[in-house]
Amino acid sequence: QVQLVESGGGLVQPGGSLRLSCAASASIFRFYAMDWYRQAPGKQRELVATITSGGSTNYADSVKGRFTISRDNAKNTVYLQMNSLKPEDTAVYYCHTKLLNRDYWGQGTQVTVSS
């Protein structure tokens, strides 16, 4: 069964950093784009960052210059390095991909930015 498993969330002070990881259960994911989404309480899920199979990246305006998405295909893992975190970055972060026209989501990892 194909699975995405996130880790690395937690509580951090404003201005701090966290690195999220998303481990895919199958090596086939290395041939597909991977995304990070987030959903804050009472808000819609929003796309944060995307990385293609070739390593090209794209970011939401709200995180440009602060977040970096990367992938290690040898480990079937995608990362989201988050720096200069703000309280408005507080959300559940989800890993996502679309494989053969089917969406796959991880279970989510909570990120809380608070003093």
N, C-alpha and C positions, 0 to 999 in steps of 0.2 A: 504494500500500500504506500502511495506517495504521501510524504509528510514534510512539513516545514516546522521547525522548532526554534523559537526565539529564546534568547537569554540576554542578560546584561542590564536589565532595567533596575531601577532603584530610586532612592531619595538623594537628591543632590542640591547644594545651595546655588543660588543664582551666580552665574559666572563660572560654574564648574563644568566638568566634562563627564561623559559616559560613552562607552562603546557597546553598541548592540550587535549581537551575532544572530544569524539565521542559518541553521544547518538543514540542508536538504537531504532527503533519504535516498535519492537516486542521482547518479552522475549525469543523467540526461538533462538536468537543470542547467548544466554548464552551457548548453546550446541556446538558452532562452534568456530574455531580459528578466530582471528581478527588480522588485520595487519595495520601498518602505512606505506604508501609510500610517496615519495616526488618527485617533478619534478622542477628542476631549469630551467631557461630560456635557450633554445637551447640544452637541454639535455633530455635524455630518463627518463621516470619515473623509480625510483629505490625503491626496498624494503628496509625499514629502520628497522622495528622490527615486530615480530610476537608473539602473545600469544595464547596458545591453550586453549581449554575449561577447562582443568585441571590446567592451570596457568603456564605451562612451557613456557619459553621465548627464543627468538633467536634474534640476532642483526647483522646488517651490521658491518663490521670491522671498518668503518669510525665513528661509533657512540658508539662503545663498551666502557663502563666505564663512558660515559657522559649522555646517554639517558636511561630511564627506562620505560618500558611498563607495564601497570597493568590494571586490570579490576575489576569492581564492578558489579557483576551479579544482585544484588538486584535493581540496578539503570539502568541496561542494558547499561552500559557506560564503554568505554575503554579510558584510559589516556596515554599520552606520556609526561613524565617529561623530559625536556631537560635542561641540565646544561652545563656550560663551553662552551657556544655557540660560534661558529666561523663564519666568513663571508661566508665560503663555505657551511654552513648549510642553507643559504638563499634559499628558495624554496616555492612552494605551497605544503602543506602537505594534504594527502588524507587518509581517513579511508576506509578500504576495508574488505569484507568478501566474502566467496563463500558458497552459500546456495543452496542445491539441484542442484548442478552443474551450478549455475548461479552466475555471479559476481555482487556484489553490491558495489557502490562507493558513498562516500559523495561528497559534492560540492567543498570541498577543503578550506583550510584556509592559508592565506599568512603569512609566517614567514620571516622577514627581519632582518639580523644581520649586523649592521653598526654603526660606530661612527659618 
